[in-house]
Amino acid sequence: MGVNRGFDAIVVGAGIAGTASAWYLRREGFSVALLDMHHPGWGASGRNPGFLWLQTKAAGLSMDFSLACRRFAESLTGEFPDFCFRASGGLIIYRDEAYEPVARAFVADRVASGLPVELLERPALRDLCPDIGPDVSGAVWNPLDAHQDTRLLVRHLADGFVQAGGTIVAPARAEAILIDKDACGGIRLADGTEIESRIVVIAGGPWSNELLSRLGLAIPYKPTRFEAAETAPAPFRIKPVVSGQSLFRFFTPPGVDVSMLPREPSERIRPELGFTEQIASYPDGSLQFGCAYEIGSDLDRATVAGQAMACSITSRNFPGIAGLPIVRQWAGVVAQTPDGLPVIDSSAGLAGLIVNTGHFFGNLAGAFSGRIVADMAAGRVPAYPVEGFSRNRFKPAAA
Ligand SMILES: Cc1cc2nc3c(=O)[nH]c(=O)nc-3n(C[C@H](O)[C@H](O)[C@H](O)COP(=O)(O)OP(=O)(O)OC[C@H]3O[C@@H](n4cnc5c(N)ncnc54)[C@H](O)[C@@H]3O)c2cc1C
């Protein structure tokens, strides 16, 4: 491997969380090695369609943190080359009338949590989104939802990191965290190379527990597979980011029983799959759409049932997509914690260890989490209070 000198900090995992951590640590003046077992952006950060959803977040910490992340994401547009950030606004559309009261309850909840959402009927919806299908009857609109190319952002962060003197070590699999006198001493790679460092940041997405569990510090996240696909350039543009009614079964408004709500025939092919009905336009005119998901699955490949669901329901939402060639189909695995929030923690159980994982909405939180990690390493008050992101929050409450 040839890299065995010491660094001030080693970051394991070059997704959005790890690459941003490495970049901000380097900006603090630390010497930093960023490791990835494949290459930067190989994991979910290079495989997602770039949605920055605010309206899917529950009131309280999740919403407050997401609003801070959204402000931070937009601020990056002045700092990095274009990564296709668009303050696009977002829609959650519904077709079946049975979903209308659910959408109303959803709006009431989000308005109460401070989000400027509103219910749109079909005429206003068509003004925003002229290519919407005839079966769609209404939508929830949130002007704060946004879109970016996360894969491009990771590339810019990695390039900036290297230009600023950071070292990327890839492909290189971290096999163990080294311990030196009850503190982090570095990382041992799968080929046996040891790299010294007093600070180790674990940002390995759903693979983080392979390292943390050896120290008895595993985090109770579940892997969740999300699938997506991309079309050739379309002759039309969809300005907002869009998702659809089946999303309400995942992000259920309080007081609503969604178990009796109608499902499409394609949603019954494999009932264990969920679906989010998302679609977004890219600057070259291509459309990325999905996302079937399966909680508990770490299969990082698209499935027949997931793609069948995405193609059939998305074609109802946007009939113009049905004739377009599909150029790619893929899946990525995300670490889902019990409360959906990440673990960003510098007191997880070993001096010098900083955990930055469990990112379920990492498009939104990933870059900001890197800023927070650098603050922790520098001994500064973090850019956002981190008490709610501690690993210890998952411990059973004392009797
Ligand atoms: C199809 C899809 C749709 C999504 N939709 C959304 C959305 O609408 N909104 C949203 O906010 N988020 C969404 N996400 C989730 C988002 O992509 C993730 O939350 C985010 O990318 C997680 O970033 P990460 O850096 O934590 O992990 P990852 O991007 O998975 O990066 C982890 C990296 O760590 C490396 N690694 C792991 N272990 C080791 C090791 N031992 N040694 C060396 N390297 C290691 C891996 O190779 C990988 O590159 C979606 C994801 C997918 C796949």
The ligand as a Tripos MOL2 file, in Angstrom:
@<TRIPOS>MOLECULE
LIG
   53    58     1     0     0
SMALL
NO_CHARGES

@<TRIPOS>ATOM
      1 C1        -31.3830    5.2310   -4.4130 C.3       1 LIG1
      2 C2        -31.1290    6.0920   -3.2000 C.ar      1 LIG1
      3 C3        -31.9870    7.1480   -2.9110 C.ar      1 LIG1
      4 C4        -31.7240    7.9890   -1.8320 C.ar      1 LIG1
      5 N1        -32.5440    9.0660   -1.6170 N.ar      1 LIG1
      6 C5        -32.1870    9.9890   -0.6780 C.ar      1 LIG1
      7 C6        -32.9540   11.1790   -0.5190 C.ar      1 LIG1
      8 O1        -33.9940   11.3760   -1.1490 O.2       1 LIG1
      9 N2        -32.5160   12.1020    0.3790 N.ar      1 LIG1
     10 C7        -31.3910   11.9010    1.1430 C.ar      1 LIG1
     11 O2        -31.0150   12.7980    1.9050 O.2       1 LIG1
     12 N3        -30.6910   10.7600    1.0570 N.ar      1 LIG1
     13 C8        -31.0780    9.8010    0.1700 C.ar      1 LIG1
     14 N4        -30.3740    8.6320    0.0680 N.ar      1 LIG1
     15 C9        -29.4170    8.3200    1.1430 C.3       1 LIG1
     16 C10       -28.0490    8.9380    0.9410 C.3       1 LIG1
     17 O3        -27.5300    8.5580   -0.2920 O.3       1 LIG1
     18 C11       -27.1790    8.4580    2.1040 C.3       1 LIG1
     19 O4        -27.7590    8.8470    3.3300 O.3       1 LIG1
     20 C12       -25.7760    9.0200    2.0650 C.3       1 LIG1
     21 O5        -25.2100    8.8960    0.7830 O.3       1 LIG1
     22 C13       -24.8990    8.3120    3.1050 C.3       1 LIG1
     23 O6        -23.5920    8.8120    2.9890 O.3       1 LIG1
     24 P1        -22.4210    8.1580    3.8050 P.3       1 LIG1
     25 O7        -21.2100    8.9450    3.4800 O.co2     1 LIG1
     26 O8        -22.8150    8.0160    5.2320 O.co2     1 LIG1
     27 O9        -22.3070    6.6420    3.2690 O.3       1 LIG1
     28 P2        -21.8240    6.0770    1.8600 P.3       1 LIG1
     29 O10       -22.0580    7.0190    0.7410 O.co2     1 LIG1
     30 O11       -22.4220    4.7100    1.7310 O.co2     1 LIG1
     31 O12       -20.2420    5.9600    1.9970 O.3       1 LIG1
     32 C14       -19.6110    5.0110    2.8270 C.3       1 LIG1
     33 C15       -18.2560    4.7190    2.1990 C.3       1 LIG1
     34 O13       -17.4830    4.0270    3.1690 O.3       1 LIG1
     35 C16       -16.6590    3.1090    2.5120 C.3       1 LIG1
     36 N5        -16.2880    2.1130    3.5240 N.ar      1 LIG1
     37 C17       -17.0880    1.4500    4.3560 C.ar      1 LIG1
     38 N6        -16.3880    0.6590    5.1790 N.ar      1 LIG1
     39 C18       -15.0940    0.8260    4.8590 C.ar      1 LIG1
     40 C19       -13.8870    0.2710    5.3430 C.ar      1 LIG1
     41 N7        -13.8600   -0.6290    6.3390 N.pl3     1 LIG1
     42 N8        -12.7200    0.6510    4.8000 N.ar      1 LIG1
     43 C20       -12.6880    1.5800    3.7840 C.ar      1 LIG1
     44 N9        -13.8290    2.1180    3.2740 N.ar      1 LIG1
     45 C21       -15.0090    1.7580    3.8060 C.ar      1 LIG1
     46 C22       -17.5460    2.5710    1.3770 C.3       1 LIG1
     47 O14       -16.7600    2.0580    0.3130 O.3       1 LIG1
     48 C23       -18.3230    3.8220    0.9710 C.3       1 LIG1
     49 O15       -17.7420    4.4800   -0.1370 O.3       1 LIG1
     50 C24       -30.6180    7.7370   -0.9840 C.ar      1 LIG1
     51 C25       -29.7830    6.6510   -1.2440 C.ar      1 LIG1
     52 C26       -30.0190    5.8250   -2.3450 C.ar      1 LIG1
     53 C27       -29.0920    4.6710   -2.6250 C.3       1 LIG1
@<TRIPOS>BOND
     1     1     2 1
     2     2     3 ar
     3     2    52 ar
     4     3     4 ar
     5     4     5 ar
     6     4    50 ar
     7     5     6 ar
     8     6     7 ar
     9     6    13 1
    10     7     8 2
    11     7     9 ar
    12     9    10 ar
    13    10    11 2
    14    10    12 ar
    15    12    13 ar
    16    13    14 ar
    17    14    15 1
    18    14    50 ar
    19    15    16 1
    20    16    17 1
    21    16    18 1
    22    18    19 1
    23    18    20 1
    24    20    21 1
    25    20    22 1
    26    22    23 1
    27    23    24 1
    28    24    25 2
    29    24    26 1
    30    24    27 1
    31    27    28 1
    32    28    29 2
    33    28    30 1
    34    28    31 1
    35    31    32 1
    36    32    33 1
    37    33    34 1
    38    33    48 1
    39    34    35 1
    40    35    36 1
    41    35    46 1
    42    36    37 ar
    43    36    45 ar
    44    37    38 ar
    45    38    39 ar
    46    39    40 ar
    47    39    45 ar
    48    40    41 1
    49    40    42 ar
    50    42    43 ar
    51    43    44 ar
    52    44    45 ar
    53    46    47 1
    54    46    48 1
    55    48    49 1
    56    50    51 ar
    57    51    52 ar
    58    52    53 1
@<TRIPOS>SUBSTRUCTURE
     1 LIG1         1 GROUP 0 **** ****
